[in-house]
Amino acid sequence: MIGIAGTKADPVMVHFAARCVAGDVPFAVLDLMEASAAGDWRLSAPPDSADFVSGAERVRLADLTGLYIRPIYLGRTPRHVARWHGLMDGLGAWMDEARLPVVNRLGSHQHNGYKPAHYAWLSAHGLLVPPSLLSADPQRVRDFIGGGRAVVKPVCGTRATTREIRPGDLGRLARSEGPVLVQRMIEGSDVRVHVVGDAVIACRFSSTTIDYRSDREATKEILDIPAGLASLLVARTAEQGLAFAGWDFKVDQDGTYWCLECNPMPGYSFYDRVCEGAISDALIKLLSG
Amino acid sequence: MARVVAVADHAGRQASLAARLAPAFSAAGLGLEFRTHRELAAEVSVEQPPGQPPVVTPDRPLLWLSPGDAACADTPDGRFLAAETLAAARSIAFLTRSPVLNRPSAVSMCGTLPPGSARAVRGARHVDPGAVRAERFAGAWPPDARAGAAAVAAGAAAGAGAAAGAGELEVYDYATSRSSYGPASSSAGPFRYRAAGGPARLVKIRAIGDRAIATTDVTSATLDASRRVAARYQLDLATVWWLIGTDDGSRTLARVDCWEWDAGGDVTDVAEAIAAWMAERLGGPAEVCR
């Protein structure tokens, strides 16, 4: 039985559960928001056969063949914060020592949340990354933009629509309280590659907008990426301690794959629909033991 | 004179440490400047050229002493800016080529120390297996504890190599952020708990590079174990807390910290050891006033 740990407000969790239902795959829901709000748990390190999490249902962790966890916190009160903290400490300690596949363990790489370090790691590990600059110095940013079209991105992992930065935007930077991250814009199609263990599932998007995610007219297709790149991504995913990752690329007109990021908690449901459920199928295979 | 930058809450929670670092660095022949995360992010740029290592400008030796600035943002924009500042400062500390004390890693803000206290202690079982106890977590006070603390203690210790002592529990209450011995009473929890051994004293060891500083008498084995725990998490500066049995001198790991918050009378020694650590890496004079 697969454990699905998260919140029912998360469409990715709902999508995965729906795919399990469609495939007649046994699963149990560990509703982390309900458990932390009004439920109960007992968790041990090292794991114990009596360990359980009780939210919408009571789940005995020893019955699980694998765990898919997306710990998204949506509470607000100090009381709920304390309970969430206690639950996540317990689950984190339990996952560190539990001998079952987990998507993804808390001890995996975190550098996606601080992008300059992420780009450096990717670049040092065989991925071609577009040039980028983190700076609060308007002149340095002006010089970077002067070298070619560029986009501005959050430094932290917060999701935001990618947009182009132009010299006219620099006045705002001068008044800003923090640095900005700019990256050379690569023109071409977008490729999203999901790695699930050894499985590689990719799809391509072609759009006239800078961020294809905001373009409903973007064309979509399943894609076979070069074998060498696929092998590299499987290896680099595992090196980060990840069982599941979503890799974003821009493919320029020469066919060069430029790596934009590796997402350690991919919101994959949209891509799964494009890939006809192949990502969920790979997750189910991985987590079914 | 090499200029070292200490990233710290130097005007607030780490003011005492900051006040002692300055003369310690001066005595070691090193210049020292203080920056908050925000100040660091405002004056350092990071460039990532294609296919080459990143370039940090200016690239200076750092003391990575603080997990964030003190001011709490109370608006969405303020929280976003705080997250951006922290991500920028963390990237700078991660990528700086000069020596960085407690350099953040791919998996942690500080060395490789896990963010949860229990995970940090449990992870040290590989370097000191006999000193690490089993941990248990509960949303409410567990029925097995009501049935008898000794049973829980024995059960919790199973598989961890720890000796179940007097049948008592060491309980951390997430609602109050306090620890105590014995079953919880009226608190709603949640709780983290582990078996308590026999009578013990709490001992704090500062591990700084190959130095270990204790304010009370401890065995050299405990000092060595403290250095091993710090090294396990790639920490150049760590506070390792032990429970030392008053009957048999047995050693139990209680906690591992990586941020120094001025607590303790050994702050001068800590500052001097930090200065010595940096002086050695910069090839300067290693001797410090002790």
Boltz contact constraints between the chains, C-beta under 6 A:
constraints:
  - contact:
      token1: [A, 40]
      token2: [B, 139]
      max_distance: 6.0
  - contact:
      token1: [A, 40]
      token2: [B, 140]
      max_distance: 6.0
  - contact:
      token1: [A, 41]
      token2: [B, 139]
      max_distance: 6.0
  - contact:
      token1: [A, 42]
      token2: [B, 138]
      max_distance: 6.0
  - contact:
      token1: [A, 43]
      token2: [B, 137]
      max_distance: 6.0
  - contact:
      token1: [A, 44]
      token2: [B, 136]
      max_distance: 6.0
  - contact:
      token1: [A, 45]
      token2: [B, 122]
      max_distance: 6.0
  - contact:
      token1: [A, 45]
      token2: [B, 135]
      max_distance: 6.0
  - contact:
      token1: [A, 46]
      token2: [B, 159]
      max_distance: 6.0
  - contact:
      token1: [A, 82]
      token2: [B, 174]
      max_distance: 6.0
  - contact:
      token1: [A, 82]
      token2: [B, 175]
      max_distance: 6.0
  - contact:
      token1: [A, 83]
      token2: [B, 190]
      max_distance: 6.0
  - contact:
      token1: [A, 85]
      token2: [B, 174]
      max_distance: 6.0
  - contact:
      token1: [A, 86]
      token2: [B, 174]
      max_distance: 6.0
  - contact:
      token1: [A, 86]
      token2: [B, 190]
      max_distance: 6.0
  - contact:
      token1: [A, 89]
      token2: [B, 116]
      max_distance: 6.0
  - contact:
      token1: [A, 89]
      token2: [B, 118]
      max_distance: 6.0
  - contact:
      token1: [A, 90]
      token2: [B, 137]
      max_distance: 6.0
  - contact:
      token1: [A, 92]
      token2: [B, 116]
      max_distance: 6.0
  - contact:
      token1: [A, 92]
      token2: [B, 119]
      max_distance: 6.0
  - contact:
      token1: [A, 93]
      token2: [B, 118]
      max_distance: 6.0
  - contact:
      token1: [A, 93]
      token2: [B, 119]
      max_distance: 6.0
  - contact:
      token1: [A, 93]
      token2: [B, 122]
      max_distance: 6.0
  - contact:
      token1: [A, 93]
      token2: [B, 135]
      max_distance: 6.0
  - contact:
      token1: [A, 96]
      token2: [B, 119]
      max_distance: 6.0
  - contact:
      token1: [A, 107]
      token2: [B, 107]
      max_distance: 6.0
  - contact:
      token1: [A, 109]
      token2: [B, 106]
      max_distance: 6.0
  - contact:
      token1: [A, 111]
      token2: [B, 106]
      max_distance: 6.0
  - contact:
      token1: [A, 114]
      token2: [B, 87]
      max_distance: 6.0
  - contact:
      token1: [A, 114]
      token2: [B, 90]
      max_distance: 6.0
  - contact:
      token1: [A, 114]
      token2: [B, 91]
      max_distance: 6.0
  - contact:
      token1: [A, 116]
      token2: [B, 46]
      max_distance: 6.0
  - contact:
      token1: [A, 116]
      token2: [B, 91]
      max_distance: 6.0
  - contact:
      token1: [A, 117]
      token2: [B, 91]
      max_distance: 6.0
  - contact:
      token1: [A, 117]
      token2: [B, 94]
      max_distance: 6.0
  - contact:
      token1: [A, 117]
      token2: [B, 95]
      max_distance: 6.0
  - contact:
      token1: [A, 119]
      token2: [B, 48]
      max_distance: 6.0
  - contact:
      token1: [A, 120]
      token2: [B, 54]
      max_distance: 6.0
  - contact:
      token1: [A, 120]
      token2: [B, 95]
      max_distance: 6.0
  - contact:
      token1: [A, 131]
      token2: [B, 49]
      max_distance: 6.0
  - contact:
      token1: [A, 131]
      token2: [B, 50]
      max_distance: 6.0
  - contact:
      token1: [A, 132]
      token2: [B, 48]
      max_distance: 6.0
  - contact:
      token1: [A, 133]
      token2: [B, 47]
      max_distance: 6.0
  - contact:
      token1: [A, 134]
      token2: [B, 46]
      max_distance: 6.0
  - contact:
      token1: [A, 135]
      token2: [B, 45]
      max_distance: 6.0
  - contact:
      token1: [A, 136]
      token2: [B, 42]
      max_distance: 6.0
  - contact:
      token1: [A, 140]
      token2: [B, 45]
      max_distance: 6.0
  - contact:
      token1: [A, 155]
      token2: [B, 84]
      max_distance: 6.0
  - contact:
      token1: [A, 155]
      token2: [B, 87]
      max_distance: 6.0
  - contact:
      token1: [A, 155]
      token2: [B, 88]
      max_distance: 6.0
  - contact:
      token1: [A, 156]
      token2: [B, 83]
      max_distance: 6.0
  - contact:
      token1: [A, 156]
      token2: [B, 84]
      max_distance: 6.0
  - contact:
      token1: [A, 156]
      token2: [B, 87]
      max_distance: 6.0
  - contact:
      token1: [A, 177]
      token2: [B, 81]
      max_distance: 6.0
  - contact:
      token1: [A, 178]
      token2: [B, 81]
      max_distance: 6.0
  - contact:
      token1: [A, 178]
      token2: [B, 84]
      max_distance: 6.0
  - contact:
      token1: [A, 178]
      token2: [B, 85]
      max_distance: 6.0
  - contact:
      token1: [A, 179]
      token2: [B, 41]
      max_distance: 6.0
  - contact:
      token1: [A, 179]
      token2: [B, 88]
      max_distance: 6.0
